[in-house]
């Protein structure tokens, strides 16, 4: 890579590290589409995204383990299911690659998935307390399904292991197919679907991402589909960013900027769509728009996290940005 690209990826890794430290999500949902819009082959984009996920999640998993925020029973079931799913998703990617359709299909899938999760997160950020109770009702309904074997998780949550396995399998397929760690899918699934307490969900999620990310990265690396220079540059930046984001969690309420996070997901969806349209119709301006959206969204949201933390630290809400990010 050129020096400019190295600096670009280190900077991007810094932004993603801030987001990971704050939201507890590995950031592959930005890395993979970023590599796609920059012209990397789909197999390399997916494999490098999984390798980055593994690297970013190791430290986080150890921290949450020390705090007792991991449900090992839930992690084992999810890990087994997702490992099977990742292998299935990887096979689909390389089959599509052999037909020459992988780039298009993965990009379209990204557009739909990021848009769906973004809309859900935006709705969650705006919903009232009454609407939030509907999320708990969903968890109650899932817990009421007596499908053996039943398991009791931390937080006094009793749910079917078969349902947990099914959720992990689906997310694993998506992880292996799209190169995502699954964090931004597992979190809503565990909290809203299973009723797992937020702190336990975050800790278990990161531990599971570490294991499944390692497996996925290893399998793609065996096939030469991991760009080590890209991953190394991203990890160099994310190591510092994760510390900044983790520190911000003590100062800023995640709900205060959840809307920004939803906007970032939606921007990623539009970016991948723009890249595909630009390539299909030869419109270079759309390719430029896609790159600006990916990197701009990361800058906006990570900047909002840092600014909100600074405003809280200084006790200053007088500025317009401070009011937006801390209220």
C-alpha positions, 0 to 999 in steps of 0.5 A: 500500500502507498503511504497515503493509504496506510495513513487513511486506514490508520485514521479510519481504524481510529474512528472505528475504534472509538465506535467499538469502545463506545457501542461494543460493536466490532466495526466490520459493518463499516470496514467491509463496505469501505473496502468494497467501495474502494475497489477491493474484491468481495472475498478480500473485503469480507475476509479482512473485515472478519480479521479486523473484527477478531483483532478489535474484540480481543481486548474488549472481551478480556475487559468484560470478563474481568467485570463478570459481564459474560454468560458463558453458557449463552456464548458457547451455544451462540459460538457453535451455531455461528461457527457452522453458519460462518462456514456455510456463508463462506462457501456461498461467497466463494461459490458466487465468486466463481460465477462472477456475481459475488460483488453485486450480490454481497453489495445488495445484501449489505444495502438491505441489511444496513438499511434494516438495522439502521431503521430499527435503531433509529426507531428504537432511539425515538420510541417512547417508554410505552414502545420500549415495553413492547420490546420486553413483550417480545422477549417475554413471548420468546421466553414463553416458548417451551422448546426443549432443551430449556436453559437459564441464563444470567439475569434469571432469563430462561429460554429455549437453547434451540431458539438461541442456536437458530438465532446464532446460525442465521447471524453466523451465515450473515457473518460469513457471507458479509464479513461482519462480526455480527455484533450489530445483529447479536445485540438487538437479538439478545436484548430485545429477543431474548431479554438478556440484560444490556451489560451481559449482552455486551460482554457475551457479544464481544466474547462470541465475536472474538471466537467467531471472528478468529474462525472466520478470519482463519478460514478466509486467510487459508484461501488468501482472502485477507489483506494483512497490510490493511488489517494491520493499519486498521488495528493500529488506529483502532487500538487508540480509538477503543480506549477513547470510546471506552472512556466516553462510556463513563461520561455519555449515555449511549441513548443520547447519540443512538440516532447518530449511530442509526444514521451511520448505518443508513449512510453505509447502506446508501454508500454501497448502493451508490458504488454499485450504481456508479460502477454499473452506469459509469458515473464516477461521481457516485463512486466518490459519493459512496467513499465520502458517505462511508468515511464521513459517517464514521467521522460524524458519529465518532466525533459526536461521541468524543464531543459529547464526552468533552461537553460532559467532562467540562459540564458545558451544554451551552453550545449547540453541538453540546446540546445535541450530543448530550440531551 
